[in-house]
Amino acid sequence: MKHTTEVMISAEEISQKLDQMAEQINAHYANSERLLMVGLLKGSVVFMADLCAVLKAMLKSILCRFELCSRDVKVLKDVQSRYRARDVLIVEDLIDSGNTLNKVREMLGCKSRLYPVFNYPDEFIVGYGIDYAEQYRNLPYIAKVVPLE
């Protein structure tokens, strides 16, 4: 598909929102001795790295791979038994149906607490870790893909 991209969320906006979210997370997990940050899929890596840099909690982080098969979530790296019921912060790039996130929270025994970063219209987006055909992950901003006719 021939396309172009248009910036939706600038790098500056991402940075500001990240700082605001870190304040909330730092306050919530202030007494946590071992916060575990779990990244879902490749798209979460950039945000997860930036978030690690601004969190104050004693942090352990891992990147997990999950695969969505129909409506079932297949765990490609077992984290269920080792980390169940700890203080867990799950990082996901996009929440569409919420199926993957809900299944992972259930598997890890996580309580429901969300820190949404951005809400945006239903657009095909790329950048800041999110790809299209393995391209655009390195953009420092979030852009929408605009098909060319």
N, C-alpha and C positions, 0 to 999 in steps of 0.2 A: 504494500500500500504506500503510495507516495503521500508524504505528509510534511508538515512543519510543526513547530511547537510555539506556544505562547505562554509566557510566565503568568502563573496564577498566584503563587506565594513566593515572595522574594527571600533571599538568604537572610536578610535582616529581620524579616517577619518571623522566620523559622527560629532564629537565634533568640529573639525576644520571647517568643512563646515557650521555647525550651527552658529559659531562665525562670519564667513564671511557673511552669510545671514542676521544675526542680524544687522550687520553694515549697510547693504543696507536698511533694513526695518526701522531702527532707523533714518537714514537720510531722507527717504521718508516721514515718519510720525512724523518728529520732531515737527511740529506745531499742531499736532492732540491733542485735549484735551480729547477725549474719543474714543480710538481705541477699536473696538470690535473684538475679535479673536473667530472665529467659527470653531470648530472641526467637521469634518464629519466622522461619523462611529467610531468604537472602535479602529481601527488601528492607528488613528491620536493622541491618547491620550499621548503616551510617548513623541513623538516629540513636541506636543503642550506644555506639561509641561516643557520640556527642553528649548523651545523657550521663554516661559513666563519668565523664570529666567534670560534671557540675554537681554530682550527688555527694553528700557528706557521709552517708551510712557506710559501715564496713560492708564491702560489696564483693560478692562472688558472681561471676557472670558466665553463662554458657550460651551457645547458639544451638538451637535444636532444629531439626528438620522434620517437618510434618508434611504429609501428602494428603490432599483431599481427593478421595475416591468416591464418586457419587456424593452421598451425604455422610459418608463415614470418614473419620480422620485416622490415618495410619501413622503411627509414630516411627520415624526412621532412626531415632536415637532415644534410648530408654532413659527417661528422667523421673519416671513415676515413682519408683521405689526409693530412690536415693533422696528425693527432695520433697516428698509429700508432707504437707502441713507445716512447712517452714514459711517464713516471710518471703513471698514470691512476688516479683514485679514482672509481668509479662509484657514484652514489647512486640507489637505487631504493626506492620506498615499500613495496611488498609483493612478496615472492617467492613465487609460487604453484608453477608447474611449473619455473621457472628458465629457460624457453626464451628469453625476451627477454634476460635477463642473459647467458646463455651465448653467444648470437649476437653481442651487442654486444662482449663481451670478445674473442671471436674476431676480429671486424672491427677492433678497435683494437689487437690484439696484446697484450692484457693477460695478466699472470700471474694465477694463481688465488690470491686472498687475500680472504677475506670477513671483515667486521666486523659480524656480525648484532647488531642492537640489542635486539630483543624477539622471543621466541617466544611464541605464544599459541595457544589452541585454535582450531579451524576455525570462526570466527565472521565474520559480516558486520560489518566495522568502518568507522568514520568518524572524522573529526577529525584535527588536526595535519597538514593538507594533503590528506587522503583524503576523497573526497566520496561522496555518494549523490545522484544526479540534480543534480549541481552545487551541492549544499548541504553544510554542515557542515565545509568545509575550514578555516574560521577557528576551530574549537574548539581550545583550548590543550592538550587532552588527547585520548586515544584512547578511543572508546566503541564498544560493540557496538549494532547496530540490533536492536531487539526488536519483532517484529510484534505488533500488537494484533488480537485476534480479535473 
